[in-house]
Amino acid sequence: MGKDDPVSIETPLVLRGRLVLPRGVLDDGAVVVDDATIVWVGPAERLPRGWVLPAVSDATILPGLVDLHCHGGGGASFPDAVDAADAQRAVDEHRRHGTTSLVASLVTAAPEVLLAQTALLADLADAGEIVGIHLEGPFLSADRCGAQNPADMLAGDPDLVRAIAGSARGHLATMTVAPEVPGADAVLEALVDVGAVPSIGHTDASAEQVDEAVDRAFDLLAATSNRRLTATHLFNGMRPLHHRDPGPIAACLAAAARGELVVELIADGTHLADGTVRSVFDLVGAGSIALVTDAMAAAGMPDGEYRLGPMAVRVADGVARIADETGAIAGGVAHLLDVVRRVVAAGIPLEDAVLAAATVPADVLGRRDLGALAAGRRADLVVTDDDLVPVRVMRGGAWV
């Protein structure tokens, strides 16, 4: 474990407060935790006999949040970590703020770097500290590179996918791919074959190219895990939407509305306007959205100089940008609970924001033991105040 080692508790434990459930908010509810598992959830007045009901509480209780796209935090960066302990600092930073399940993201780099960093992160995954590994590249569009290094971008290489999956030791969760890159179709097949979820992103593709890639990946996933593919941080790193050239954004929104794809949104107030976020929730529904941070090392840290893989990053006024003439946004500096708070303030119901920050991303990973306050799920809980500021975090039945 990291420096935030879990604090053991006596179980069964009964918690009382306002519960955020997948289908709504229960104003006075109870959650019963036995060892590492939630064993009962419901109205406080219906708590079965044998369990002691605590006094009325003004706490809000959320499921532990699940971040599908995170590059670091607390001054540590997954693409730049020198060992598992270094990477653990980033995990601990987000865990303290309510992200109890985190997918560690790498950026485009040389193949030997990707293999080495994937192997390093696999140690954390073997220890249960992260729930998977995400590669943002290297099969991306240089025209939509964003904060990625175009010099390291490659044509699709299914053999490299399989080598990375081997280095990940079963923990490769997802990979971002631009559909127009030569060899992309073979990469989609290789990803599904190794048990990973393809993600459409950093792309200059036409709507038709994205449609073909979504159809192919959806069919491949349906034949194996019945999971949905994703779109990496919709709008960011993509050709803009135009009424005569709909491009990837329109295609991804349509696929999400059909239930074939989950769109990631970095709804931190920097990457997307609040009105854009509200529109996407209205168009596709919370069940097809995964809120993510795309956080880099500066999450939870002061303004200053940082790195994101090979790129130097400058954070000023809470915004991370590549320290060159482009000034491209270089990831986020928020925690996922900060994103939830922002989305709720923008007018999205709390239960929808939490569905998109916990339940949907858990489903993308195929982890039906995470992401909701429900009997049988792992006891991952976030206790907050009325302003959704974290008070306590429980992971696997232990306070952290």
N, C-alpha and C positions, 0 to 999 in steps of 0.2 A: 504493500500500500504506500501511498504518498504521505505527505506531512499531515494531511487531513484524515487520519485513521478513524475508522468507524468507532462509535461509542456503543457498547452493548447495552441492551435494554431487556427488561423482564417482559415476557410474553405469556399469554395474549395481552396486547395493548389496545385500548380503545381510545380513539381520537374523535373529537367532536368539533364541528364547525360548519361553515358553508362549503359544501362539496361541489366541485366542478366535474360533472359526469358527461359522457359522450352525448347524451340526449338532453342535457339541460343542467341547471344549477339547482341543487337541493339546499334550501336556506338553513335548515337545521338537520344535519346528518351525522352519521357515525361510520367510522372505518375501524374494523378490527384486524389487527396484525398478529399473526402467530408465526414466530420464527421469521422466515424470510418471505412470507406469503400473506397476501390479503385474503382473509377468510370470510369476511362479511362486509357488505356496504348497504346502507339504507337509511330511512328516516330514523332520527334518534329515538323517537317515541316507540319504534318497533324493534328496538334492540332486544334480541332474545335473552331470556332469563339466564343467569349464570355469569353474565358479563356486567361489570359496573359501569354505569353511564356517567361520564364526567359532567361537571357543571356546564351550563350554556357558555359557548365560546364565540368570540367575534372573529376568530381566525378563518381564513379561506384556505382550503386544502385542495391542491391540484395533484394530478399524477406527475411523477418525475418526467421532465421534458426530454425529448429525443432529437438531437441535432444531426442531420445527415451530412452537413457540409461545414467543417470547421478546420482551419489551418493552424490554430494555436491560441494562446492567451497567457496572461500572467507573465509576460516577457519571454515565453518559450514558443518555439515554432516547430510544428511537426516536420516540415520540409528541411529544417536546419538542425534538428535535434542530433546531439552527438551520442546519446545513449538513451535507454528507456527511462532513466530517472529524470533526464532533461525533459523528455516528452510528457512525463507524468505531471510536471508543473502546470502544463496547459490543461490537462485533464482535471486537476484539482481546482484550478481557477474557475472553470465552468461548472464543476460539480457543486462547489460552494454556493453557486447562484441558481441551482435548481436543475441543471442538465445532468441527469443521472445516467443517461446513455448517449454516447458520443461516437460519431464516425470521424476518424482522423483523416484529414485531407492532405494530399501532396499536390504540388504544382508541376508543370512541365519542366523536365530536366533530362539530362543525358540518361540513356538506358541503365548504365551501371549505377548511377545515383538513385534512380527509381527502385532498382532491385535492392540496393543496400538499405534505403529508408523503409521500404516495405518490410524487409526482414526485421528491422529494428522495431517497427510498430507491431509486427506480429507477436513479439514478446509481450507487449501490453495486452493484446487481444487474448493471447493464451492465458494471461493472468486475470482476465475478466474486467480489465480496467477500461477498455474501449469495446464497442460492439462491431467494429469493422473498420475497413480502410477504403478510402475513396481516392482515385487518381483523377485529377483535373488535367487531362492530357496524357500523352503528348500528341494525340491524333486530333488536332484542333486547327482552326482556320487562322493563319497568320494575319488575315485582314481584320479579325475580331479577337485579337490576342488579349486585349485588356492589360492586366498586370502580368500576363504570362510572357515568357521569353520566346519570341518567334524563332530564334536561331536553333532551338531544341525541338521544334515541332517536326513530326514525321508523318509520312504516309502510313496508312493502316497496316499493321503487322500483327497478324494473329499469333505468330510464334512468340512475339514479345509479350502479348497478353498472357499466354500460357506460362511463360517464364515468370512473369510478375505474380501470377496466381500461385505458382509453386513457391515463390519466395514468401508470399503472404500466408502460406500454410492453411488455406481454407478460409481466410478472413478478408479476402477481396470482396467488398460489398457492392461497389459501383464504380463506374468509370465514365467520364465525360468524353463524348465523341462528336465531332462535326460530321454530319452525314455526307457532305460533299467531298470529303477527303478521299483520295483514291484508296481503295481497299477497306473502306468503312464497313461495307456489308459483311466482309469476312471477320472483322473485329466484333461486330454485333453477335455473330454466331459463336465466336470464341468466348465472349463474355458470358453468354447464357450457358454455354457448355461447361464453364468452370464455376457456375453458380452465382455469378455477379449480375447486377442490374445495369443495363445500359442507360446512359443519360445524354440527352441531346443538349449541346451547348457550345459556346464559343464558335458560333457558326454564321456563315454568310450565305447559307443555303436558300434555295427557293422554297416556297411552300410545298411544291410538288416533291422535291427531294426529301423534305422532312416527312411528308405523308408516307412516302415509300419506306423510309427508315422506321417510322412508328409502326406501320403495318407489319413489317418484317419482325421487329423486336417483340411486338405484342404477341404475334403468333408463336414465336419461339418460347416466350415466357409462359404462354398459356399451355403449351405442351409439356412444360416441366414443373414450374413452381406456382403458376397461376398468379404471379405478381405483376404489377404495372411498372413500366419504365418511367423515368422522370425527365424533367427538363431542368438543366442546371441554371440556377438564378435567372428565371424568365425576365426578358427585356435586357438584362445586363450581359454584354458580350455577344449580342445578336444584332443582325441587320434590323434596323427600325421598321416598324409597321408602316406601310403606305397603301393608300386605297387602290393603286394600280399594281402594287408589288407587295402582296401580303406577307411574304417571307416566313421565317420560322416562328415568329410570335403568334400569328394568326393560326398557323397549323398546330402549334402546341396547345393553344387555348381550345381549339376545336376538339383535339384528341382528349384533352382533360374533360371537356363537357360530355364526351361520349363514354367516359370512364376508362379510357385506355392508358392514360398517362397522368402522372402527378407533377404539378408545376412547383418548383421551389420559388419562394419569394424572400428576398432580403428586405424585409419591411422595417428597416431601422430609421427611416426618415432621411437617409442619405442616398441610398441606392434607388429608392422608389418614392414617389409622392404618395401621400396618404390616399388621395383620390384614385390613383392607379390601383392601389391595394384593394380599396373598397370595390372597384369595378371588377377585379378578378374574382373576389369572393362572390359577387352577384352573378357573374357569368358562369363559373364552373362549380361553385359551392365549396364549403370547407373540406368536404371529403375528398377533393382532388387537389388539395394544396398542402405543401409542406413548408412551414416557416423555417428558415435557416439563418445562421449568423454570417457564414463565410468569414468568420473571425480570424484575425491573424494575431501575431504575438502581442500587439498593443492592447488587446482586450483586457480591461481592468487595470490598465497602466496609464501613466501620464503621457502627454504629447512628447514627441522626440523622434529619434532615428531608430529604425528597425530594419529587419530583412524579411523577405518572403522568397525563399529559395535563392536564386541568383540575383534577384532584384532588390535594390536599395529602396526603402520606403520611408517617407517623412509623414508623421502624424501631426497635424496642426488643427486646433479647434475641434478635436474629436473626429477628424476625417483623415483616413489613410490614403496617401497618393504615392505613386511611383516618383522617385526623386530624379526625374529627367524632364525634358522639354514637353513630353506628352501630358504629364500630370494625371495619368489615368488613375481612377479609384482602385486601390489595392486591397480589397477585402474590407471587412467590418471590424469594429472595435466594441461591439455590443455583446452581451450575453443573451441567450435565447429568451429568458424571462423579460429582459428589457424590450425585446421585439414584441413579445406578447402584450406587454404594457402599452407599447406604442400603438399596436393594432386595435386594442380595446379603446384607447383614447380617440382613435380615428372613427369609432362608431361600430366596430365589429362586435357582436355578442361575445361575452367571455367564453362561453362553451365552444363557440366556433373557433376562436383563437387557440384555445387549448387543444381542440381536436386536431388542428393543423400543426401544432407544435409538439404533439405527443402521440396521439393514436395513429394518425396517417403515416408519419415517418416510421413508426414501429411496424406498421403493415407493409410498407415498402421493403423493410428488411426481412419480412416474414417472421417477425418476433411477436407472436400473439400473447407472450407472457409479459409484455411491457406496454406502456403507453396509455393506461386507463386505470381509473379507480373501479376495479371489478374483482369479484371473488375469483381466486385462482391465479391472479396475476402477481408478479413479483412486487414486494412491498417497497415501491419507489414513490415517495410522496414529497411534495413541497408545501410547507406551511408558510403562508404569507399574511401580511396585514391587509387592511382595506385598500391600500394603494398598490397591491401586488408587489411589495418589497419582501424579499425572502426573510423569514424568521428562523426556520429550521428546515433541514433537508434530510430525508431518510432514503437510503439506498439498500435494497436487499434486507430490509428489516432492522437496519442499524443507522443511528444518527451519525451524520458526517459533519 
